[in-house]
Amino acid sequence: MSAAPAPKGAAGLAGGSRIPRHVAIIMDGNGRWAEKRGLPRVAGHKAGAEAVRRAMQSAVDHGVEVLTLYAFSSENWKRTSEEIADLTGLMRFYLERELATLHKEGVKLRLIGDYSAFGPDLVARLDRAIDHTATNQRLTLVVALNYGSRAEIVAAARNLAEKAVAGDVDAQMIDEDALAGELQTRGLPELDLLIRTSGEVRLSNFLLWQAAYAELMFVGTLWPDFAERDFAAALEQFAARERRFGGR
């Protein structure tokens, strides 16, 4: 049986580069990190924000083009109102504190998910950050806010169905590329590496379509403790793997 063709975004890897173009991280373990230390959960989220900075720096240092972070899932609304308020407050704080640094370091911010649910004030701040960093090219930082992959795929299918009904597309010509073009990650390189911290071994409704041929790594480190050496170790493991994209 012949091997399936590699996804478009994997061409650079096949050509010899062992650095993934697109890395995604499920940042898990903030709450447990705080509980182990007898601290409130918000302390874990603050420490997790510092880990985000380290991950971004590591991505830049190693030449990763896109770093996608699962910051707030659509299921996170089930948390207490106090914790949600803490999380949104932290987002406001770090947007104000870090925006200038992001821009200076050449980081382009992009969001996926329905972040309108966070209210007009935070939405305006997020939109300003997106506009302010739009021309940067050193690293694209994709932050998933109020994101759920199943909902994303359903929305993409609905959009294609509406276009087919309107006669804008031929339903018989809809293929994987057409659906991928309706996803919120359109235009980004294919996902190469997906990391989840804290020892949990599941995808939790994150980038289900995009992860079809990604390398998956589940590490025991709690997210606030995830350091530059952990990022580098993940890249080393990635480089050692043989990617066959469906081939034997």
C-alpha positions as CSV (number, residue, x, y, z in Angstrom):
1,M,0.0,0.0,0.0
2,S,1.4,3.4,-0.9
3,A,1.8,6.1,1.7
4,A,-0.8,8.8,1.9
5,P,0.5,12.2,0.7
6,A,1.8,14.4,3.5
7,P,-0.3,17.4,4.5
8,K,0.6,20.6,2.7
9,G,2.2,22.2,5.8
10,A,4.6,19.3,6.2
11,A,6.6,19.9,3.1
12,G,9.4,21.7,5.0
13,L,9.8,18.8,7.4
14,A,10.0,16.3,4.6
15,G,12.6,18.4,3.0
16,G,14.9,17.9,6.0
17,S,13.9,20.5,8.7
18,R,13.1,18.8,12.0
19,I,11.5,21.9,13.6
20,P,7.7,21.8,13.5
21,R,6.2,24.8,11.8
22,H,3.0,24.7,14.0
23,V,3.0,23.7,17.7
24,A,-0.2,23.6,19.8
25,I,-0.4,23.2,23.6
26,I,-3.2,22.2,25.9
27,M,-2.1,24.1,28.9
28,D,-3.4,21.9,31.8
29,G,-2.6,21.8,35.5
30,N,-2.9,25.4,36.8
31,G,-5.4,24.5,39.4
32,R,-3.5,21.4,40.6
33,W,-0.3,23.4,40.7
34,A,-2.0,25.9,43.1
35,E,-3.7,23.3,45.2
36,K,-0.4,21.5,45.8
37,R,1.0,24.7,47.3
38,G,-2.1,25.6,49.3
39,L,-2.8,28.6,47.1
40,P,-6.0,29.9,45.4
41,R,-6.6,28.7,41.9
42,V,-6.0,32.2,40.6
43,A,-2.4,31.9,41.7
44,G,-2.1,28.9,39.4
45,H,-3.4,30.9,36.5
46,K,-1.0,33.7,37.2
47,A,1.9,31.2,37.2
48,G,0.5,29.7,34.0
49,A,0.6,33.1,32.3
50,E,4.4,33.2,33.1
51,A,4.7,29.8,31.4
52,V,3.0,31.2,28.3
53,R,5.7,33.8,28.1
54,R,8.4,31.1,28.3
55,A,6.7,29.0,25.7
56,M,6.5,32.0,23.3
57,Q,10.1,32.8,23.8
58,S,11.1,29.1,23.3
59,A,9.0,29.0,20.1
60,V,10.8,32.1,18.8
61,D,14.2,30.8,19.8
62,H,13.7,27.5,17.9
63,G,12.1,28.9,14.8
64,V,8.6,27.7,15.3
65,E,6.2,29.7,13.0
66,V,2.9,29.3,14.8
67,L,2.2,28.6,18.5
68,T,-1.5,27.8,19.3
69,L,-2.6,27.8,23.0
70,Y,-5.8,26.4,24.4
71,A,-6.5,29.2,26.9
72,F,-10.3,28.8,27.5
73,S,-12.5,26.1,26.2
74,S,-16.2,26.3,25.6
75,E,-16.6,23.9,28.5
76,N,-14.7,26.1,30.9
77,W,-17.9,28.1,31.5
78,K,-18.9,25.3,33.9
79,R,-16.3,26.6,36.3
80,T,-17.3,28.9,39.2
81,S,-18.2,32.5,38.4
82,E,-15.3,33.5,40.7
83,E,-12.7,31.6,38.7
84,I,-14.1,32.8,35.4
85,A,-13.9,36.4,36.7
86,D,-10.3,35.7,37.8
87,L,-9.4,34.4,34.3
88,T,-11.0,37.3,32.4
89,G,-9.3,39.8,34.8
90,L,-6.0,38.2,34.1
91,M,-6.6,38.4,30.4
92,R,-7.2,42.1,30.7
93,F,-4.1,42.6,32.9
94,Y,-1.8,40.7,30.6
95,L,-3.1,42.3,27.5
96,E,-2.3,45.7,29.0
97,R,1.1,44.6,30.3
98,E,2.3,42.4,27.4
99,L,0.9,44.1,24.3
100,A,3.9,46.3,23.8
101,T,6.3,43.4,24.3
102,L,4.4,41.2,21.9
103,H,4.6,43.9,19.2
104,K,8.3,44.6,19.9
105,E,9.2,40.9,19.7
106,G,7.4,40.6,16.3
107,V,4.5,38.4,17.6
108,K,1.3,38.5,15.7
109,L,-1.8,37.7,17.7
110,R,-4.7,35.7,16.3
111,L,-7.7,34.3,18.1
112,I,-9.9,31.3,17.4
113,G,-13.2,30.6,19.2
114,D,-16.2,32.8,20.0
115,Y,-14.5,35.4,22.2
116,S,-17.5,37.7,21.9
117,A,-18.8,35.9,25.0
118,F,-16.3,37.7,27.2
119,G,-18.1,41.0,26.9
120,P,-17.6,44.3,24.9
121,D,-14.7,45.6,27.0
122,L,-12.5,42.6,26.7
123,V,-13.5,42.1,23.1
124,A,-12.4,45.6,22.3
125,R,-9.1,45.1,24.0
126,L,-8.5,41.8,22.1
127,D,-9.5,43.4,18.8
128,R,-7.0,46.3,19.4
129,A,-4.3,43.8,20.2
130,I,-5.0,41.9,17.0
131,D,-4.9,45.0,14.9
132,H,-1.8,46.3,16.6
133,T,0.2,43.2,15.9
134,A,-1.3,42.4,12.5
135,T,1.8,43.0,10.4
136,N,4.3,41.1,12.7
137,Q,5.9,38.0,11.2
138,R,8.3,36.5,13.7
139,L,5.7,34.3,15.4
140,T,2.0,33.9,15.1
141,L,0.5,33.3,18.5
142,V,-3.0,31.8,18.2
143,V,-5.0,31.9,21.4
144,A,-8.2,29.7,21.6
145,L,-10.8,31.5,23.7
146,N,-14.2,30.0,24.2
147,Y,-13.2,27.4,21.6
148,G,-14.6,24.0,20.9
149,S,-13.4,21.9,18.0
150,R,-16.7,20.1,17.4
151,A,-18.6,23.4,17.2
152,E,-15.9,24.7,14.8
153,I,-16.4,21.7,12.5
154,V,-20.2,22.0,12.7
155,A,-20.0,25.7,11.8
156,A,-17.7,24.9,8.8
157,A,-20.1,22.2,7.6
158,R,-23.0,24.6,8.0
159,N,-21.3,27.3,6.0
160,L,-20.6,25.0,3.2
161,A,-24.2,23.7,3.2
162,E,-25.4,27.3,3.0
163,K,-23.1,28.0,0.1
164,A,-24.3,24.9,-1.7
165,V,-27.9,25.8,-1.3
166,A,-27.2,29.3,-2.6
167,G,-25.4,27.8,-5.6
168,D,-22.1,29.3,-4.7
169,V,-20.4,25.9,-4.5
170,D,-21.1,22.6,-6.1
171,A,-21.9,20.1,-3.3
172,Q,-20.2,17.3,-5.3
173,M,-17.0,19.3,-5.3
174,I,-16.8,19.8,-1.5
175,D,-13.6,18.0,-0.2
176,E,-11.3,18.1,2.7
177,D,-9.6,21.3,1.5
178,A,-13.0,23.0,1.2
179,L,-13.9,22.2,4.7
180,A,-10.5,23.1,6.0
181,G,-11.0,26.5,4.3
182,E,-14.0,27.2,6.5
183,L,-12.2,26.4,9.8
184,Q,-10.9,29.2,12.0
185,T,-7.4,28.0,11.5
186,R,-7.5,28.5,7.7
187,G,-4.4,30.0,6.3
188,L,-2.2,28.5,9.0
189,P,0.4,25.8,8.5
190,E,-0.8,22.3,9.2
191,L,-0.5,21.3,12.8
192,D,2.7,19.4,13.4
193,L,2.9,18.9,17.1
194,L,0.3,18.9,19.9
195,I,1.5,18.9,23.5
196,R,-0.7,18.4,26.6
197,T,0.7,19.0,30.1
198,S,-0.3,17.7,33.5
199,G,-0.4,14.0,32.6
200,E,-3.9,13.9,31.2
201,V,-4.2,11.9,28.0
202,R,-7.0,13.3,25.9
203,L,-7.6,16.1,23.4
204,S,-10.6,17.7,25.2
205,N,-12.3,19.0,22.0
206,F,-9.2,20.9,20.8
207,L,-8.2,21.0,17.1
208,L,-9.7,17.6,16.4
209,W,-9.6,18.1,12.6
210,Q,-6.2,19.8,12.6
211,A,-4.6,17.1,14.7
212,A,-5.3,14.3,12.2
213,Y,-1.6,13.8,11.4
214,A,0.0,15.8,14.2
215,E,2.4,14.2,16.6
216,L,0.9,14.0,20.0
217,M,2.8,14.3,23.3
218,F,1.4,14.0,26.8
219,V,3.8,15.1,29.5
220,G,3.4,14.9,33.3
221,T,4.6,18.5,34.0
222,L,1.9,20.8,35.3
223,W,1.6,23.8,33.0
224,P,3.0,26.5,35.4
225,D,6.2,24.4,35.7
226,F,6.6,23.9,31.9
227,A,10.0,25.5,31.2
228,E,12.1,26.2,28.2
229,R,13.9,22.9,28.6
230,D,10.5,21.1,28.4
231,F,9.7,22.8,25.2
232,A,13.1,22.0,23.8
233,A,12.7,18.3,24.9
234,A,9.4,18.1,23.1
235,L,11.0,19.4,19.9
236,E,13.8,16.8,20.3
237,Q,11.2,14.0,20.6
238,F,9.4,15.4,17.6
239,A,12.6,15.4,15.5
240,A,13.2,11.8,16.5
241,R,9.9,10.5,15.3
242,E,9.3,9.2,11.8
243,R,6.2,10.9,10.3
244,R,4.5,8.7,7.7
245,F,1.1,10.4,7.3
246,G,-0.8,7.2,7.0
247,G,2.0,5.1,5.4
248,R,3.2,1.9,7.0
